[in-house]
């Protein structure tokens, strides 16, 4: 990935020089700042696919060269880590890596349709979910759960915004006892009262405006740039292309429009908590 990025920067610089354009002239032709051109050539900024397409067109690159560079640009927009090969420090280290990403973000938008989001999990729920998700047998569930709970301190920091969009199906997923599930709902209800936290719930059976393809998280950094992470069974993908991020932002807003927020969301959570508590009592009576 780093080699591809270096090669792309070098090829773009060559195209500019072969076209007889200074960085200032190319920037003017593209309606960019000169610093953006310089940062791309010096690998301080990752160019989007649209950036590379515009650069190639403006410098007179052939269709073949343009297609080649666009392919490279597309490949470097997606960073990927494979859980069992890349995480030498185990899943606990990965939880700490997430905390570092979170520390740099001013806003985090979470869509989760499988389980309760990690930042809202109780310790018992986190241990159970991480154990179930350990498809490679890494085995550091207790340490990973502790690291996950530790990063929840970010929820209490001023100047941060956390938006959680959770499907009712995810809330009904039961990796723990009914008593523990009721406690999990209590945790969400409590955290939802924090000033920088919004929780919305997508009711089961609500008419959908888009397909619920997979869970994802959108991070917004102080300078306004964004990236999205997507987790699969075997790896985590990090998407940085602005066009892709724009799609995920539109999907998030569409899903949010299908959901219950504020007091309606609280009422749904209170109802789920009552169901769990009643189920726990029935289990005790058996």
C-alpha positions as CSV (number, residue, x, y, z in Angstrom):
1,X,0.0,0.0,0.0
2,X,2.8,2.4,0.9
3,X,4.7,1.5,-2.2
4,X,1.6,2.1,-4.4
5,X,1.1,5.5,-2.8
6,X,4.7,6.4,-3.4
7,X,4.6,5.2,-7.0
8,X,1.4,7.1,-7.7
9,X,2.8,10.4,-6.3
10,X,5.9,9.9,-8.5
11,X,3.8,9.3,-11.6
12,X,1.7,12.3,-11.0
13,X,4.7,14.5,-10.5
14,X,6.2,13.2,-13.8
15,X,2.9,13.9,-15.6
16,X,3.0,17.5,-14.4
17,X,6.6,18.0,-15.3
18,X,6.2,16.4,-18.7
19,X,3.3,18.8,-19.4
20,X,5.6,21.7,-18.5
21,X,3.4,22.9,-15.6
22,X,4.5,24.3,-12.3
23,X,2.7,23.3,-9.2
24,X,1.2,26.8,-9.1
25,X,0.0,26.6,-12.7
26,X,-1.5,23.1,-12.3
27,X,-3.3,24.1,-9.1
28,X,-4.8,27.1,-11.0
29,X,-5.9,24.9,-13.9
30,X,-7.5,22.5,-11.4
31,X,-9.0,25.3,-9.2
32,X,-7.0,23.8,-6.3
33,X,-4.6,25.4,-3.9
34,X,-0.9,25.1,-4.7
35,X,-0.4,23.4,-1.3
36,X,-2.8,20.6,-2.3
37,X,-0.7,19.8,-5.4
38,X,2.5,19.9,-3.3
39,X,1.1,17.7,-0.6
40,X,-0.1,15.1,-3.1
41,X,3.3,14.9,-4.8
42,X,5.1,14.7,-1.4
43,X,2.6,12.0,-0.1
44,X,1.3,14.2,2.6
45,X,-2.2,14.0,1.2
46,X,-3.8,10.9,-0.3
47,X,-5.4,11.9,-3.6
48,X,-9.0,10.8,-4.3
49,X,-9.9,9.0,-7.5
50,X,-11.5,12.2,-8.8
51,X,-8.3,14.1,-8.0
52,X,-6.2,11.6,-10.0
53,X,-8.7,11.7,-12.9
54,X,-8.6,15.5,-13.0
55,X,-4.8,15.6,-12.7
56,X,-4.4,13.1,-15.6
57,X,-6.8,15.0,-17.8
58,X,-5.3,18.4,-17.2
59,X,-1.7,17.1,-17.8
60,X,-2.8,15.4,-21.1
61,X,-2.2,11.8,-20.0
62,X,-3.3,9.1,-22.4
63,X,-6.4,7.1,-21.7
64,X,-4.3,4.0,-20.9
65,X,-2.1,5.9,-18.4
66,X,-5.2,7.6,-16.9
67,X,-6.9,4.2,-16.4
68,X,-3.8,2.7,-14.8
69,X,-3.4,5.6,-12.3
70,X,-7.1,5.6,-11.5
71,X,-6.8,1.9,-10.6
72,X,-3.9,2.6,-8.2
73,X,-5.9,5.5,-6.7
74,X,-8.8,3.3,-6.1
75,X,-6.6,0.6,-4.4
76,X,-5.0,3.0,-1.9
77,X,-8.4,4.4,-0.8
78,X,-9.0,1.1,1.1
79,X,-6.7,0.1,3.9
80,X,-7.3,-3.5,5.1
81,X,-6.1,-5.4,8.2
82,X,-6.7,-9.2,8.6
83,X,-7.4,-10.0,12.2
84,X,-5.1,-13.0,12.7
85,X,-2.2,-11.8,10.6
86,X,-1.9,-8.1,11.3
87,X,-2.9,-7.8,15.0
88,X,0.4,-8.9,16.5
89,X,-0.7,-7.3,19.8
90,X,-4.0,-9.2,19.7
91,X,-7.5,-7.8,19.8
92,X,-6.8,-5.7,22.9
93,X,-4.2,-3.8,20.9
94,X,-6.8,-3.3,18.2
95,X,-9.2,-1.8,20.7
96,X,-6.4,0.6,21.7
97,X,-5.9,1.5,18.1
98,X,-9.6,2.3,17.8
99,X,-9.2,4.5,20.9
100,X,-6.4,6.5,19.1
101,X,-8.6,7.0,16.0
102,X,-11.4,8.1,18.3
103,X,-9.1,10.6,20.1
104,X,-8.5,12.4,16.8
105,X,-12.2,12.6,15.8
106,X,-14.7,15.3,16.7
107,X,-17.6,13.2,15.6
108,X,-18.4,9.5,15.3
109,X,-21.5,8.2,13.5
110,X,-22.2,4.5,14.1
111,X,-24.7,2.3,12.3
112,X,-24.9,-1.1,13.9
113,X,-27.4,-3.8,12.8
114,X,-25.8,-6.8,14.4
115,X,-24.9,-6.0,18.1
116,X,-24.9,-3.1,20.5
117,X,-22.0,-0.7,19.5
118,X,-18.8,-1.3,21.4
119,X,-18.9,2.2,23.0
120,X,-22.2,1.4,24.6
121,X,-21.5,-2.2,25.8
122,X,-21.4,-3.3,29.4
123,X,-18.4,-5.4,30.4
124,X,-20.3,-8.6,30.4
125,X,-21.9,-8.0,27.0
126,X,-18.5,-7.0,25.6
127,X,-16.8,-10.2,26.9
128,X,-19.5,-12.3,25.4
129,X,-19.6,-10.6,22.0
130,X,-15.8,-10.6,21.6
131,X,-15.7,-14.3,22.5
132,X,-18.3,-15.1,19.8
133,X,-16.4,-13.0,17.3
134,X,-13.1,-14.7,17.9
135,X,-13.2,-16.7,14.6
136,X,-9.4,-17.0,14.5
137,X,-9.1,-18.2,18.1
138,X,-6.9,-15.3,19.2
139,X,-8.1,-15.9,22.7
140,X,-7.5,-12.5,24.4
141,X,-11.1,-11.9,25.1
142,X,-10.7,-10.5,28.7
143,X,-8.0,-8.0,27.7
144,X,-9.9,-7.0,24.6
145,X,-13.1,-6.4,26.6
146,X,-11.2,-4.4,29.2
147,X,-9.6,-2.2,26.5
148,X,-13.1,-1.7,24.9
149,X,-14.6,-0.6,28.2
150,X,-11.6,1.8,28.8
151,X,-12.1,3.7,25.5
152,X,-15.7,4.5,26.5
153,X,-14.3,7.4,28.6
154,X,-14.3,9.4,25.3
155,X,-18.1,9.6,25.7
156,X,-17.7,11.9,28.6
157,X,-15.3,14.4,26.9
158,X,-16.6,17.8,26.0
159,X,-16.6,19.0,22.4
160,X,-17.2,15.5,21.0
161,X,-20.3,14.2,19.2
162,X,-21.4,10.6,19.1
163,X,-24.3,9.5,17.0
164,X,-25.5,5.9,17.4
165,X,-28.0,4.3,15.0
166,X,-28.9,0.8,16.2
167,X,-31.4,-1.6,14.7
168,X,-33.9,-3.2,16.9
169,X,-32.6,-6.6,15.7
170,X,-29.2,-5.6,17.1
171,X,-30.7,-4.7,20.4
172,X,-32.6,-8.0,20.6
173,X,-29.5,-10.0,19.9
174,X,-28.9,-11.9,23.1
175,X,-25.3,-13.0,23.8
176,X,-25.9,-12.8,27.5
177,X,-28.6,-13.7,30.1
178,X,-31.9,-11.8,30.2
179,X,-30.7,-10.1,33.4
180,X,-27.5,-9.0,31.7
181,X,-29.4,-7.8,28.7
182,X,-31.7,-5.7,30.8
183,X,-28.5,-4.1,32.3
184,X,-27.3,-3.5,28.8
185,X,-30.4,-1.5,28.0
186,X,-30.0,0.4,31.2
187,X,-26.4,1.3,30.1
188,X,-27.7,2.6,26.7
189,X,-30.4,4.6,28.4
190,X,-27.9,6.2,30.8
191,X,-25.3,7.1,28.2
192,X,-28.0,8.6,25.9
193,X,-28.5,11.4,28.5
194,X,-25.0,12.7,27.9
195,X,-24.8,16.0,26.1
196,X,-22.7,14.8,23.2
197,X,-24.5,11.5,22.6
198,X,-27.5,10.8,20.4
199,X,-29.1,7.3,20.2
200,X,-31.6,6.4,17.5
201,X,-33.3,3.0,17.1
202,X,-34.5,1.5,13.8
203,X,-37.7,-0.5,14.7
204,X,-38.1,-3.9,13.2
205,X,-40.7,-3.9,10.5
206,X,-40.3,-0.2,9.7
207,X,-40.5,0.5,5.9
208,X,-36.8,0.7,4.8
209,X,-35.5,3.5,2.6
210,X,-32.3,1.5,1.8
211,X,-30.8,-1.9,2.2
212,X,-29.2,-2.6,5.6
213,X,-26.1,-4.1,4.0
214,X,-23.6,-3.9,6.8
215,X,-22.6,-2.0,9.9
216,X,-20.2,0.9,9.6
217,X,-18.7,3.9,11.4
218,X,-18.0,7.4,10.0
219,X,-15.3,9.4,11.7
220,X,-15.0,13.2,11.2
221,X,-11.6,14.8,12.0
222,X,-11.1,18.5,13.1
223,X,-10.2,19.6,9.6
224,X,-13.4,18.2,8.2
225,X,-11.9,15.2,6.5
226,X,-13.7,11.8,7.1
227,X,-13.1,8.1,6.8
228,X,-15.3,5.1,7.2
229,X,-14.5,1.7,8.8
230,X,-16.3,-1.5,8.0
231,X,-15.7,-4.8,9.9
232,X,-16.2,-8.3,8.4
233,X,-15.6,-11.7,10.0
234,X,-12.0,-11.7,8.8
235,X,-10.8,-8.1,8.4
236,X,-11.4,-4.4,8.9
237,X,-11.6,-2.1,6.0
238,X,-10.8,1.7,6.2
239,X,-12.3,3.7,3.3
240,X,-10.9,7.2,2.7
241,X,-12.2,8.1,-0.8
242,X,-14.4,11.2,-0.4
243,X,-16.9,9.9,-3.0
244,X,-17.3,6.7,-1.0
245,X,-17.6,8.6,2.3
246,X,-20.3,10.7,0.7
247,X,-22.3,7.6,-0.1
248,X,-22.0,6.3,3.4
249,X,-23.1,9.7,4.8
250,X,-26.2,9.6,2.6
251,X,-27.0,6.1,3.6
252,X,-26.6,7.0,7.3
253,X,-29.0,9.9,6.9
254,X,-31.5,7.7,5.0
255,X,-31.3,5.1,7.8
256,X,-31.7,7.8,10.4
257,X,-34.9,9.0,8.7
258,X,-36.3,5.4,9.2
259,X,-35.6,5.4,12.9
260,X,-37.0,6.6,16.2
261,X,-35.0,9.2,18.0
262,X,-35.0,11.1,21.3
263,X,-38.0,10.2,23.5
264,X,-39.3,7.6,21.0
265,X,-36.0,5.8,21.1
266,X,-36.0,5.9,24.9
267,X,-39.5,4.4,25.0
268,X,-38.4,1.6,22.7
269,X,-35.4,0.9,24.9
270,X,-37.5,1.0,28.0
271,X,-39.9,-1.5,26.4
272,X,-37.1,-3.8,25.5
273,X,-35.7,-3.6,29.1
274,X,-39.2,-4.6,30.5
275,X,-39.3,-7.5,28.1
276,X,-35.9,-8.7,29.2
277,X,-36.7,-8.3,32.9
278,X,-40.0,-10.2,32.5
279,X,-38.1,-13.0,30.6
280,X,-35.5,-13.1,33.5
281,X,-38.3,-13.6,36.0
282,X,-39.9,-16.4,34.0
283,X,-36.5,-18.1,33.9
284,X,-36.3,-17.9,37.7
285,X,-39.7,-19.4,38.1
286,X,-38.9,-22.4,35.9
